[in-house]
Amino acid sequence: MRLIGGRHGDTRRTEPWRHYGAATVAVAATAVAGARAVEADSAWYKALRKPLWQPPSWTFGAVWTPLYATIAYAAGHALGRTMTPRQRTRLISSLAVNLTLNADGSGCSSLEEAPSPPR
């Protein structure tokens, strides 16, 4: 890590913020993509027979927000701990797959033209 000396002997670590910032941007983009893919107010979704144990819609935001914040923190922390370019590449690839599946999984669960159940 590179330390930058500022006025009055100010030494702050700047590089870790890049790791956390990059992870936060990636996770925020996933959250936006996932939220845009879901139309909980659509007629199709409202017409679905849902189980009695399905939680109210407000709980999804209450659960996904801290979950995504935790993913961003863990990814930024892990990026700061990687020692080799190979480790960093593997971590970034794994995170990209995870976030892609998270964003796409939201869309897959609310397809406008879902197949009809067998009769």
C-alpha positions as CSV (number, residue, x, y, z in Angstrom):
1,M,0.0,0.0,0.0
2,R,1.2,3.4,-0.8
3,L,1.1,6.1,1.9
4,I,0.7,9.7,0.9
5,G,2.2,12.3,3.1
6,G,0.0,15.4,3.3
7,R,0.3,18.6,5.3
8,H,1.2,18.4,8.9
9,G,2.4,14.8,8.6
10,D,-1.0,13.5,7.4
11,T,-0.5,10.0,6.2
12,R,-3.7,8.3,4.9
13,R,-4.0,5.1,3.1
14,T,-5.8,5.8,-0.2
15,E,-5.6,2.5,-2.0
16,P,-8.0,0.5,0.2
17,W,-10.8,3.0,-0.7
18,R,-10.3,2.0,-4.4
19,H,-11.1,-1.6,-3.5
20,Y,-14.1,-0.8,-1.5
21,G,-15.3,1.8,-4.1
22,A,-15.0,-0.6,-7.0
23,A,-16.8,-3.3,-5.1
24,T,-19.5,-0.9,-4.1
25,V,-20.0,0.3,-7.7
26,A,-20.3,-3.3,-8.9
27,V,-22.8,-4.3,-6.2
28,A,-24.9,-1.1,-6.7
29,A,-25.1,-1.7,-10.4
30,T,-26.3,-5.3,-9.7
31,A,-28.9,-4.0,-7.3
32,V,-30.2,-1.5,-9.8
33,A,-30.3,-4.1,-12.6
34,G,-32.1,-6.6,-10.4
35,A,-34.6,-4.0,-9.2
36,R,-35.3,-2.9,-12.8
37,A,-35.9,-6.5,-13.8
38,V,-38.6,-7.1,-11.3
39,E,-42.1,-5.8,-11.7
40,A,-43.9,-6.8,-8.5
41,D,-46.9,-4.6,-9.5
42,S,-47.5,-6.3,-12.8
43,A,-50.8,-8.1,-13.4
44,W,-49.0,-11.3,-14.2
45,Y,-47.2,-11.3,-10.8
46,K,-50.3,-10.4,-8.9
47,A,-52.3,-13.2,-10.6
48,L,-49.8,-15.8,-9.4
49,R,-50.9,-18.1,-6.6
50,K,-48.3,-17.5,-3.9
51,P,-47.7,-19.5,-0.8
52,L,-49.2,-18.3,2.5
53,W,-45.7,-18.1,4.0
54,Q,-44.4,-15.6,1.4
55,P,-43.2,-12.5,3.3
56,P,-44.7,-9.1,2.6
57,S,-43.0,-7.1,-0.2
58,W,-41.3,-4.6,2.1
59,T,-39.2,-7.3,3.6
60,F,-37.2,-7.9,0.4
61,G,-35.7,-4.4,0.6
62,A,-35.0,-4.9,4.3
63,V,-33.1,-8.1,3.6
64,W,-31.4,-7.4,0.2
65,T,-30.0,-4.0,1.3
66,P,-27.8,-5.3,4.1
67,L,-27.0,-8.4,2.1
68,Y,-25.7,-6.3,-0.8
69,A,-23.9,-4.0,1.6
70,T,-22.2,-7.0,3.2
71,I,-21.2,-8.4,-0.3
72,A,-19.7,-5.0,-1.2
73,Y,-17.7,-4.8,2.1
74,A,-16.5,-8.4,1.8
75,A,-15.4,-8.0,-1.8
76,G,-13.6,-4.7,-1.0
77,H,-11.9,-6.3,2.0
78,A,-10.9,-9.4,0.0
79,L,-9.6,-7.3,-2.9
80,G,-7.3,-5.5,-0.4
81,R,-6.0,-8.8,0.8
82,T,-5.1,-10.5,-2.5
83,M,-1.4,-10.9,-2.9
84,T,-1.0,-11.9,-6.5
85,P,-2.5,-10.8,-9.8
86,R,-3.8,-14.4,-10.2
87,Q,-5.7,-14.2,-6.9
88,R,-7.1,-10.8,-7.8
89,T,-8.3,-12.1,-11.2
90,R,-9.9,-15.2,-9.6
91,L,-11.7,-13.1,-7.0
92,I,-12.9,-10.5,-9.5
93,S,-14.1,-13.3,-11.8
94,S,-16.0,-15.0,-9.0
95,L,-17.6,-11.8,-7.9
96,A,-18.6,-11.0,-11.5
97,V,-20.3,-14.4,-11.8
98,N,-22.0,-14.0,-8.5
99,L,-23.3,-10.5,-9.2
100,T,-24.4,-11.5,-12.7
101,L,-26.4,-14.4,-11.3
102,N,-27.9,-12.1,-8.7
103,A,-29.0,-9.6,-11.2
104,D,-30.2,-12.1,-13.7
105,G,-31.9,-14.3,-11.1
106,S,-34.3,-11.5,-10.3
107,G,-35.3,-11.3,-13.9
108,C,-35.7,-15.0,-14.3
109,S,-38.1,-15.2,-11.4
110,S,-40.4,-12.6,-12.9
111,L,-40.6,-13.4,-16.6
112,E,-43.6,-11.8,-18.2
113,E,-44.5,-14.9,-20.2
114,A,-43.8,-17.7,-17.7
115,P,-44.6,-21.2,-18.8
116,S,-47.9,-22.5,-17.7
117,P,-47.9,-25.3,-15.1
118,P,-48.7,-28.8,-16.3
119,R,-52.3,-29.7,-16.0
